[in-house]
Amino acid sequence: MVMTRPDEGVATQTGDPPRRMITRAPGVPSGRALLGGALVAVAAVGLFLTWRGAASTPAHRYAVAARALAPGEPVGPADVRFAPIDLPGGLARAAFPDAAALEGRVALAPIGAGELLQQGDLSDQVAGPPAAEVSLQLDRALAVDGRLRPGDRVDVFGTDQQATQLVARGVRVIASDEAGGAFGSGDQLTVTLALTDGDQQQAVVSAARAGTVTLVRTTHAGPTASATGAPATAGATPGTAP
């Protein structure tokens, strides 16, 4: 029999076993540091793109007033310059990118020097020499059955209880629309005419007030119709009241 002493037995382990420590290798950044660096890089790129966009020249040029314009002043080539401007879609559609779109327009409101020219500040584009405008409400049958178009030339006749008289010759038509717009009956038209002098204006307005006005289209009539729109000199033509 083999006898053993208590101190010769198997050694017993006392306490917890030693823990294994995992350490970061030198020079390797933490995840938080990597995220921070990425955010800084994104911010730097955004700042650079913003600076480059601000420093670059806009791709489009629009008309601005070269001098102050008062209401009623025609807009001529010397009154406009074109400046590179970045505009949002709505403003760009109402602006003028070329000189051709400004021909024949007149300022409707005060416009300061350097101010962007927009459609709401200017009149509609009208071809031809400057002229006063008058609108007449006429039956379709008295205005070539409504077939008048902007640019047509007409002779204006006035009929009262005594006679029919040639009032103005070769007057330019600016517009022709159904009276009352979309709610009109279609039997009447509003015709706008360009009148070039005071005598012509008085003659046409007087004829419209005194009786019935008839428009005769002379656009394709050749040399028999005047192209100047001067007041007519023809005498009265016998006729009867309508």
Residue pairs with C-beta under 8 A, 6 or more apart in sequence:
24 30
29 37
57 84
58 84
58 85
58 86
59 84
59 86
60 84
60 85
60 86
60 87
60 92
60 97
61 82
61 83
61 84
61 85
61 97
62 82
62 83
62 85
62 87
62 92
62 95
62 96
62 97
62 116
62 117
63 80
63 81
63 82
63 95
63 96
63 97
63 99
63 102
63 116
63 117
64 80
64 81
64 82
64 83
64 85
64 114
64 115
64 116
64 117
65 79
65 80
65 111
65 112
65 113
65 114
65 115
65 117
66 78
66 79
66 80
66 81
66 113
67 79
67 113
68 110
68 111
68 112
68 113
69 75
69 79
69 107
69 110
69 111
70 107
70 110
71 107
71 108
71 109
71 110
72 106
72 107
73 79
73 106
73 107
74 105
74 106
74 107
74 130
75 102
75 105
75 106
75 107
75 117
75 122
77 99
80 99
80 102
80 117
82 99
85 116
87 95
87 116
91 116
91 118
94 118
94 119
94 120
95 116
95 117
95 118
95 119
96 102
96 117
96 118
96 119
101 125
102 117
102 122
102 125
103 125
103 127
104 125
104 126
104 127
104 128
105 122
105 123
105 124
105 125
105 126
106 122
106 123
107 121
107 122
107 123
108 120
108 121
108 122
108 123
109 121
111 117
111 121
126 174
126 194
127 151
128 151
128 172
128 194
129 196
131 172
131 194
131 195
131 196
131 229
132 194
132 195
132 196
132 201
133 174
133 192
133 193
133 194
133 195
134 192
134 193
134 195
134 201
134 204
134 205
135 190
135 191
135 192
135 193
136 190
136 191
136 192
136 193
136 204
136 208
136 213
137 179
137 188
137 189
137 190
138 188
138 189
138 190
138 191
138 213
138 214
138 215
139 187
139 188
139 189
140 146
140 186
140 187
140 188
140 189
142 212
142 213
142 214
142 215
143 176
143 189
143 191
143 215
144 154
144 215
144 216
144 217
146 176
146 178
146 189
147 217
148 154
148 173
148 176
148 189
148 191
148 215
148 217
149 173
149 176
150 173
150 174
150 175
150 176
151 172
151 173
151 219
152 172
152 173
152 217
152 219
153 170
153 171
153 172
153 173
153 217
153 218
153 219
153 225
153 227
153 229
154 170
154 171
154 173
154 193
154 215
154 216
154 217
154 218
154 219
155 166
155 168
155 169
155 170
155 171
155 215
155 216
155 218
155 225
155 232
156 166
156 167
156 168
156 169
156 171
156 193
156 203
156 204
156 207
156 213
156 214
156 215
156 216
156 232
157 164
157 165
157 166
157 167
157 207
157 213
157 214
157 215
157 216
158 164
158 165
158 167
158 203
158 204
158 206
158 207
158 208
158 210
158 211
158 212
158 213
158 214
159 165
159 211
159 212
159 213
159 214
159 239
159 241
159 242
160 210
160 211
160 212
160 241
161 211
161 241
162 236
162 241
163 236
163 237
163 238
163 239
164 214
164 236
164 237
164 238
164 239
165 207
165 234
165 235
165 236
165 237
166 232
166 234
166 237
167 203
167 204
167 206
167 207
167 213
167 231
167 232
168 195
168 200
168 203
168 204
168 229
168 230
168 231
168 232
169 218
169 225
169 226
169 229
169 230
169 231
169 232
169 234
170 218
170 225
170 226
170 227
170 228
170 229
170 230
171 193
171 194
171 195
171 200
171 204
171 229
172 193
172 194
172 229
173 191
173 192
173 193
173 194
174 192
174 193
174 194
175 190
175 191
175 192
176 189
176 190
176 191
176 192
177 189
177 190
178 184
178 186
178 188
178 189
178 190
179 185
179 188
179 189
179 190
180 188
191 215
193 204
194 229
195 201
195 204
195 229
196 228
196 229
196 230
197 230
197 231
199 231
200 229
200 230
200 231
203 231
203 232
204 213
207 213
211 241
211 242
212 242
218 224
218 225
